Amino acid sequence: MASQIFWFMATLDVVVSIGIEAWARSARSRAPKTDRYTSLVLGQRKDTWLVCAVVWIVLLSDGLPLRWLLHVAGTVVLLWLLRRAVQRSRSFRRGR
């Protein structure tokens, strides 16, 4: 069960990250760059790399006796990153 929840959250995080990146790229061509915009985009990119790192850690943990614990911890981290991504997307929309 922990594994299924983890992979659902990982998929959801990746989809949201791709959506924000696509929106930011299209918005960049329509509006001038500001420090706030640049900060939000760079923060999202860092969070996307963190999502990748968490997924790789879980993938490489195959065969460990407490793998379920990594799934639970990874799910918590992914939830936190997803929350940050949603807040960031709201900031993008408010800024325009």
Secondary structure by P-SEA (a helix, b strand, c coil): caaaaaaaaaaaaaaaaaaaaaaaaaaaacccccaaaaaaaaaaaaaaaaaaaaaaaaaacccccaaaaaaaaaaaaaaaaaaaaaaaaaaaaaac
